Amino acid sequence: MTLKPAEQQPSLFPINVADEAQATLDTTSTFAANLSLPVHRWFRYPAGFSAVWVHEILCREKERGRCRVLDPFAGCGTVLIEAESSRADAMGIEAHPFIARVAAAKLHWREKPSEFRAFALSVLDRAQSIDDDPGPYPQLIQRCYPPEVLKSLDRLKRAWLDAADGSLSSELTWLALASVLRECSPVGTAQWQYILPGKRKARALDPYDAFLLRIWLMSGDMTALQAAHAGRPAILLRGDARDCSAIPPGWADLVITSPPYANNYDYADATRLEMCFFGDVEGWGDLQQAVRRYLVRSCTQHVARDVDDTLRMLQDRRLTPIRDEIQHVCHLLSAERQNHGGKKAYHTMIAAYFLDLARVWMALRRVTARGARVCFVVGDSAPYGIHVPVERWLGELAVAAGFASYTFEKTRDRNVKWRNRKHRVPLQEGRLWVEG
């Protein structure tokens, strides 16, 4: 190893909200800018949103007396990390087991950098002394890595398993390895759910080099944030936003979150590569039991067993405020389904999605104080080209759950570049503000 990572750390700059706010008003829902921010950049998860925007909202709402923030769809911890740096009390809920573990590891940034480095470098040293070839891996992993690359990654994993003791440094080291898996693959491993073994990258990193660089990046970020004297640690809970059972009644006076979109994106599949590598699943077929059963039903893969239950869901009293409209849309989707080879059960997905989100609103009403403010980053949907007014239906469900009012603030257009699109219905994305 000739790399000298201590000299190659990227510069760390604090978020300047005053300078960044105007520039980020229309990038609320994008994670890209987070890739230059300490801790946020430790794991790339495209379902996230802008940390700079979250920081701006937290600072503004603190001036108005709102100091307890909840994120019921915590993802990789963007809101929780920014709440810590803003000195706001924060709690988050995440249902995806792998993503919850990523978020929990990121929240360990208070660990002593020297202890993390010592632990992680010992894992690297141990890995380079292992001579055994890797055991069997799922087909996806074999297709994503040449034998020599997989051998190095396997040795890193085995070295970590030998040293793993449940400590903060151990979990940070697990995250360091998890975060470089895609960087080391020469095939198309985009962060969206589809892995493309037939597509080649211009450059893939050597596993040992990538792991070493990640150790120094993470420890540098830890040093920088600890020097800023951030506030109390945020609390992350593995749980279900549809009941928020671990959150005390009336606790939150601010909610910032982005629920899954009703656009058939399979959040369970988004981390299949990592979960296959670590042995959490053997393949796509294991995702239902390992992940999907815990998630809000926003994908047709989530509702394969619920098709016969569609009518009952539509008649549920919690959908009363939007019943006529949602029944009409689901009827159109059911009819249109017959014209497509895949016959995707979008009608069932839409019924299940809004029933799940109605439950979320009821749970949020219980755990938020009167006068609380809620912001959902949302986008509408048009499965089979049939428009679903997501932001309006969610707002009406929120009011029915006991909140006072809602407004929608559009931030950008979606689906405006028609190439390779399955329909030409203009869509939008923005912030749904709900007042308590």
C-alpha positions in Angstrom: 0.0 0.0 0.0 1.5 3.3 -1.1 -1.5 5.5 -0.6 -1.2 8.3 1.9 -4.9 9.1 2.7 -4.2 11.5 5.5 -3.0 14.0 2.8 -5.9 13.3 0.5 -8.9 14.2 2.7 -11.4 16.6 1.1 -11.6 20.0 2.7 -14.4 20.4 5.2 -16.6 23.5 5.1 -19.5 24.3 7.4 -22.9 24.9 5.9 -23.5 28.6 5.4 -27.3 28.8 5.5 -27.5 32.4 4.6 -25.4 31.8 1.4 -27.0 28.5 0.4 -30.7 29.0 1.2 -31.8 30.8 -2.0 -29.8 28.4 -4.2 -31.3 25.3 -2.6 -35.0 26.3 -2.6 -35.7 24.1 -5.6 -33.4 21.2 -4.6 -35.2 20.2 -1.5 -35.7 16.6 -2.7 -32.2 16.0 -4.0 -29.4 14.2 -2.1 -26.6 15.2 -4.5 -25.5 18.3 -2.5 -25.1 16.1 0.6 -22.2 14.3 -1.0 -19.9 17.2 -0.1 -21.1 17.5 3.5 -19.5 15.8 6.5 -21.2 12.6 7.7 -24.0 12.9 5.2 -21.6 11.7 2.5 -20.7 8.5 4.3 -23.4 6.5 2.4 -25.1 7.5 -0.8 -28.8 6.9 -0.6 -30.7 8.6 -3.4 -34.0 8.6 -1.5 -32.7 11.3 0.7 -33.1 15.1 0.5 -31.1 18.3 1.0 -29.3 18.7 4.3 -28.8 22.4 3.7 -32.5 22.9 3.3 -33.2 20.9 6.5 -30.7 23.0 8.4 -32.4 26.2 7.2 -35.8 25.0 8.3 -34.6 23.9 11.7 -32.9 27.2 12.4 -36.0 29.1 11.3 -38.4 27.0 13.3 -36.2 27.2 16.4 -36.6 30.9 16.4 -40.3 30.3 16.5 -40.0 28.1 19.6 -40.1 24.7 17.9 -37.2 22.7 19.3 -38.3 19.0 19.1 -38.2 17.5 15.6 -39.4 14.1 14.5 -38.6 12.4 11.2 -40.9 9.3 10.9 -39.2 8.2 7.7 -35.6 8.8 8.9 -33.8 7.1 6.0 -30.1 7.6 6.3 -30.5 10.2 9.1 -30.4 13.6 7.3 -32.8 15.3 9.6 -31.3 13.7 12.7 -27.7 14.8 11.8 -28.8 18.3 11.1 -30.9 18.5 14.2 -27.8 17.6 16.2 -25.7 20.3 14.6 -28.7 22.8 15.1 -28.9 21.8 18.8 -32.5 20.7 18.5 -33.9 17.6 20.2 -34.6 14.9 17.5 -36.2 11.5 17.2 -36.4 9.4 14.0 -38.1 6.2 12.9 -36.9 4.0 10.1 -38.4 0.7 9.0 -35.9 -0.5 6.5 -33.5 -2.7 8.5 -30.4 -2.1 6.5 -30.9 1.7 6.1 -31.7 2.0 9.8 -28.4 0.4 10.5 -26.6 2.9 8.2 -28.3 5.8 9.9 -27.5 4.5 13.4 -23.8 4.1 12.4 -23.7 7.7 11.0 -25.0 8.9 14.3 -21.9 7.4 16.0 -19.8 10.3 14.6 -19.1 11.3 18.3 -16.9 8.3 18.7 -13.2 9.2 19.2 -11.7 9.4 15.7 -8.5 7.8 16.9 -10.3 4.7 18.3 -12.3 4.3 15.1 -9.2 4.6 13.0 -7.3 2.1 15.1 -10.2 -0.4 14.9 -10.7 0.0 11.1 -7.0 -0.1 10.3 -6.6 -3.3 12.3 -9.4 -4.8 10.2 -7.6 -3.7 7.0 -4.3 -5.3 8.3 -6.0 -8.5 9.2 -7.8 -8.7 5.8 -4.5 -8.4 3.9 -3.1 -11.4 5.9 -6.0 -13.7 5.0 -5.1 -16.3 2.4 -8.4 -18.2 2.0 -10.5 -17.8 -1.1 -14.1 -16.5 -0.6 -16.9 -18.9 0.0 -20.0 -19.0 -2.2 -21.8 -15.7 -2.8 -25.2 -14.9 -4.4 -25.3 -14.7 -8.2 -25.7 -10.9 -8.1 -22.4 -10.5 -6.2 -20.6 -12.8 -8.6 -21.8 -10.8 -11.6 -20.8 -7.5 -10.0 -17.2 -8.3 -9.1 -14.3 -9.9 -10.8 -12.8 -12.8 -8.7 -9.8 -10.8 -7.4 -12.0 -7.9 -6.4 -14.5 -10.1 -4.6 -11.6 -11.9 -2.9 -10.4 -8.6 -1.4 -13.9 -7.5 -0.4 -14.6 -10.9 1.2 -11.3 -10.7 3.2 -12.3 -7.3 4.5 -15.7 -8.6 5.5 -14.2 -11.7 7.2 -11.7 -9.5 9.0 -14.5 -7.3 10.2 -16.6 -10.2 11.4 -13.6 -11.6 13.3 -13.2 -8.2 15.1 -16.9 -7.2 15.4 -17.8 -6.5 19.0 -20.8 -4.3 18.7 -18.8 -1.2 19.7 -19.3 2.2 18.0 -16.0 1.7 16.2 -17.1 -1.7 15.0 -20.3 -0.3 13.5 -18.5 2.6 11.9 -16.1 0.1 10.3 -19.1 -1.9 9.0 -20.4 1.3 7.4 -17.0 2.1 5.9 -17.0 -1.3 4.1 -20.7 -1.1 3.1 -20.2 2.4 1.6 -17.4 1.4 -0.8 -19.0 -1.7 -2.3 -20.4 0.0 -5.3 -17.2 2.0 -5.9 -15.3 -1.2 -6.2 -17.5 -2.8 -8.8 -16.6 -2.3 -12.5 -20.2 -2.8 -13.6 -23.2 -0.5 -13.5 -24.1 -0.3 -9.8 -26.2 2.9 -9.8 -27.7 3.8 -6.5 -31.2 3.3 -7.8 -32.5 -0.2 -7.6 -31.3 -1.7 -10.9 -27.9 -3.3 -11.0 -26.6 -3.5 -14.6 -23.9 -6.2 -14.9 -23.7 -5.5 -18.6 -22.7 -1.9 -18.2 -19.1 -1.0 -17.5 -17.7 1.8 -15.4 -14.8 3.9 -16.6 -13.0 3.3 -13.3 -13.5 1.1 -10.2 -11.5 1.4 -7.0 -9.3 -1.2 -5.5 -11.1 -2.5 -2.4 -8.3 -1.9 0.0 -7.6 1.6 -1.3 -11.3 2.5 -1.2 -11.6 1.2 2.3 -8.6 3.1 3.5 -9.7 6.3 1.9 -13.1 5.9 3.5 -11.6 5.4 6.9 -9.7 8.7 6.6 -12.7 10.5 5.2 -14.9 9.4 8.0 -12.4 10.1 10.8 -11.8 13.6 9.3 -15.5 14.3 9.3 -15.8 13.1 12.9 -13.0 15.5 14.0 -14.5 18.4 12.2 -18.0 17.9 13.6 -16.8 17.3 17.1 -14.9 20.5 17.0 -18.3 22.3 16.3 -19.6 21.2 19.7 -23.0 19.9 18.4 -25.9 19.4 20.7 -27.5 16.4 22.3 -27.5 13.1 20.3 -30.5 12.3 18.3 -32.5 9.2 18.9 -33.1 6.7 16.1 -35.7 4.0 16.5 -36.3 1.0 14.3 -40.1 1.1 13.9 -43.1 1.9 11.8 -44.3 5.4 10.9 -47.8 4.0 10.7 -48.0 3.8 14.5 -45.0 5.9 15.9 -45.5 3.7 18.9 -42.2 4.6 20.6 -42.8 8.4 20.4 -44.4 10.0 23.5 -47.8 11.6 22.9 -47.5 15.3 22.0 -43.7 15.2 22.0 -42.9 16.8 18.6 -43.5 20.4 17.7 -41.9 20.0 14.2 -41.9 17.2 11.7 -39.6 17.2 8.7 -39.7 14.1 6.5 -40.1 12.6 3.0 -42.4 9.6 2.9 -42.0 7.0 0.1 -43.4 8.3 -3.2 -46.3 6.4 -4.8 -44.2 5.9 -8.0 -43.5 2.1 -7.8 -39.9 2.6 -6.6 -39.0 -0.5 -4.6 -37.0 0.8 -1.6 -36.4 -2.8 -0.5 -34.5 -3.5 -3.7 -32.3 -0.3 -3.4 -29.9 -2.0 -1.1 -30.0 -5.5 -2.5 -26.4 -5.5 -3.5 -25.2 -4.6 0.0 -27.6 -7.0 1.7 -26.5 -9.8 -0.6 -22.9 -9.1 0.2 -23.3 -9.2 3.9 -25.6 -12.3 3.8 -28.8 -10.5 4.9 -30.5 -11.9 1.8 -29.6 -14.4 -0.8 -31.5 -12.6 -3.6 -34.5 -10.7 -4.8 -36.9 -13.3 -3.5 -35.8 -12.8 0.1 -36.7 -9.1 0.1 -40.4 -9.6 0.9 -39.7 -11.2 4.3 -36.5 -9.3 5.0 -37.6 -5.7 4.1 -40.8 -5.1 2.3 -43.1 -6.4 5.0 -42.0 -3.5 7.2 -42.4 -0.7 4.7 -45.2 1.6 3.6 -46.7 0.0 0.5 -45.5 2.3 -2.3 -44.6 -0.4 -4.9 -46.6 -3.1 -6.7 -44.1 -5.6 -5.3 -45.3 -4.7 -1.9 -49.0 -5.5 -2.6 -48.8 -8.8 -4.6 -50.8 -10.6 -2.0 -53.3 -7.7 -1.4 -55.0 -7.5 -4.8 -58.1 -9.3 -3.6 -58.3 -6.9 -0.7 -58.4 -3.8 -2.8 -62.1 -3.1 -2.4 -62.0 -3.5 1.4 -59.1 -1.0 1.6 -60.9 1.5 -0.5 -63.9 1.2 1.9 -61.9 1.8 5.0 -63.2 4.7 7.0 -59.8 6.3 7.1 -60.0 7.0 3.4 -63.4 8.8 3.7 -62.1 12.3 2.8 -60.8 11.1 -0.6 -63.0 8.0 -1.1 -64.9 9.1 -4.2 -61.8 10.3 -6.0 -59.6 7.4 -5.0 -62.2 4.8 -6.0 -62.5 6.4 -9.4 -58.8 6.5 -9.9 -58.4 2.9 -8.8 -61.2 1.8 -11.1 -59.4 3.4 -14.0 -56.1 1.8 -13.0 -57.8 -1.6 -12.7 -59.3 -1.3 -16.2 -56.1 0.1 -17.8 -54.1 -2.8 -16.2 -55.7 -5.2 -18.7 -54.1 -3.3 -21.6 -50.5 -4.0 -20.4 -48.5 -7.2 -20.5 -47.2 -6.8 -17.0 -50.6 -6.2 -15.5 -49.1 -4.4 -12.6 -51.5 -3.9 -9.7 -51.3 -0.1 -9.5 -54.9 0.1 -8.3 -54.0 -2.0 -5.3 -50.8 -0.1 -4.7 -52.6 3.3 -4.7 -55.3 2.0 -2.3 -52.7 0.5 0.1 -50.4 3.6 -0.1 -53.0 6.1 0.9 -54.4 3.8 3.6 -50.9 3.5 5.0 -50.4 7.3 4.9 -53.8 7.9 6.5 -52.5 5.8 9.4 -49.2 7.8 9.4 -51.2 11.0 9.8 -53.2 9.6 12.7 -50.1 8.5 14.4 -48.5 11.9 13.8 -51.5 13.7 15.3 -51.0 11.7 18.5 -47.3 12.4 18.8 -47.3 16.1 17.8 -48.2 19.0 20.1 -51.0 21.4 19.2 -49.6 24.1 17.0 -47.0 21.8 15.6 -45.8 22.2 12.0 -45.3 19.3 9.6 -43.4 19.3 6.3 -43.6 16.4 3.9 -41.4 16.4 0.8 -43.7 14.8 -1.8 -44.3 14.2 -5.5 -47.4 13.2 -7.4 -47.7 10.1 -9.5 -49.3 8.9 -12.8 -49.1 5.1 -13.0 -50.2 3.9 -16.5 -50.6 7.6 -17.3 -53.5 8.1 -14.8 -52.8 11.0 -12.5 -52.8 10.7 -8.7 -52.9 14.1 -6.9 -50.7 12.9 -4.1 -50.1 16.2 -2.4 -53.8 17.1 -2.2 -55.0 13.7 -1.0 -52.3 13.7 1.7 -53.3 17.1 2.8 -56.9 16.1 3.1 -56.0 13.0 5.0 -53.9 15.2 7.4 -56.9 17.5 8.1 -59.2 14.5 8.6 -56.6 13.2 11.2 -57.0 16.4 13.2 -54.5 18.9 11.8 -55.8 22.4 11.1 -54.8 23.1 7.5 -52.4 22.4 4.6 -50.7 24.2 1.8 -48.5 22.9 -1.0 -45.3 24.6 -2.2 -44.1 23.4 -5.6 -40.4 23.2 -6.0 -39.9 21.6 -9.4 -41.5 20.0 -12.4 -41.0 16.3 -13.0 -41.4 14.1 -16.1 -40.9 17.1 -18.4 -38.2 15.4 -20.5 -40.3 12.8 -22.4 -37.5 10.6 -23.6 -37.9 7.0 -22.4 -40.9 7.9 -20.3 -43.9 5.6 -20.1 -46.4 8.4 -20.1 -46.5 12.2 -20.7 -48.4 13.4 -17.7 -46.6 16.4 -16.2 -45.7 15.8 -12.6 -44.5 18.0 -9.8 -42.6 17.8 -6.5 -42.6 20.0 -3.5 -43.3 20.6 0.1 -46.6 19.8 1.8 -46.9 22.1 4.8 -49.4 21.0 7.4 -50.3 23.2 10.4 -51.3 21.7 13.7 
